[in-house]
Each structure stands twice: as structure tokens, then as C-alpha cells.
Amino acid sequence: MLPYERHLLSDRQKNKKRFVQIDLSIYGEVWEDFMDVLLASAHQHEETIDLDDFIEELKSNELEQINHRLYFNLGAA
């Protein structure tokens, strides 16, 4: 088990705990997991897209970028 050490910082005006300070040399790996959970929960209500549709969209965007670069590098005919 990891040593349990934390530093809580409070909002002086409201006297409520608002921040936590951790030692990343001790909790670095745990911090990455914690951030993954925070990011996932922040995006949980976003619209999802089918993987195959996403791949097709990436391919389409890549082709558009290639065409854009060719157009501006070679000049308009």
C-alpha cells in the first residue's frame, strides 16, 4: 500500500477544502489513473461515434489536408 500523505488547501474566505497537493514522486502512477478517470467522467455525456465511422472521417480529413497542401504548394491551375 502507498504511504498516505496529502496536503489540503482551503479557500480562506469560505473555509472549505478546495485543492489537494500530492507528491508525484510518490503518487505519479496513481495520479495518471486519477486523471484518466477525471477525463473520462468529464466526457461521459458527449455524443459517441462508431469506430468505423470515426476511421472513415479520419481518412476523409486526411485526404482533404493532402488536397489542400497540394493546391497551395502547386498553386491553383
C-alpha positions in Angstrom: 0.0 0.0 0.0 1.2 3.5 -0.8 2.1 5.9 2.1 -0.9 8.2 2.7 0.2 11.8 2.7 -1.7 14.7 1.4 -1.9 18.4 1.8 -5.3 20.1 1.6 -5.5 23.7 0.8 -8.6 25.6 1.8 -10.5 28.6 0.4 -9.8 31.2 3.1 -13.0 33.2 2.5 -15.3 30.1 2.7 -13.0 27.9 4.8 -13.7 24.9 2.5 -11.2 22.4 1.3 -10.7 23.1 -2.4 -7.4 21.8 -3.5 -5.1 18.9 -2.8 -1.3 18.8 -3.2 0.4 15.5 -3.8 3.9 14.3 -4.2 4.2 13.0 -7.8 7.4 11.2 -7.0 5.3 9.0 -4.7 1.9 9.1 -6.4 2.9 9.6 -10.1 1.4 6.3 -11.3 -1.8 6.8 -9.3 -2.1 10.3 -10.5 -2.2 9.2 -14.1 -5.0 6.8 -13.3 -6.8 9.5 -11.4 -6.5 11.9 -14.3 -7.8 9.2 -16.7 -10.9 8.8 -14.6 -11.4 12.6 -14.4 -11.1 13.0 -18.1 -13.5 10.1 -18.8 -16.1 11.4 -16.4 -15.8 14.9 -18.0 -16.7 13.4 -21.4 -19.2 10.9 -20.3 -22.2 12.8 -21.7 -20.6 13.6 -25.1 -22.0 12.1 -28.2 -20.3 8.9 -29.2 -19.4 7.8 -32.7 -19.0 4.3 -34.2 -15.3 3.3 -34.6 -15.7 2.6 -38.3 -17.4 6.0 -38.9 -14.5 7.6 -37.0 -11.9 5.9 -39.1 -13.7 6.9 -42.3 -13.9 10.5 -41.1 -10.1 10.5 -40.3 -9.4 9.1 -43.8 -11.6 11.8 -45.4 -9.9 14.6 -43.4 -6.5 13.3 -44.3 -7.4 13.4 -48.0 -8.7 16.9 -47.6 -5.5 18.0 -46.0 -3.4 16.4 -48.7 -5.5 18.1 -51.4 -5.2 21.4 -49.5 -1.4 21.1 -49.3 -1.2 20.2 -53.0 -3.4 23.1 -54.0 -1.4 25.7 -52.1 2.1 24.1 -52.9 1.5 23.8 -56.6 -0.7 26.8 -57.0 -4.2 26.9 -58.4 -4.3 25.9 -62.1 
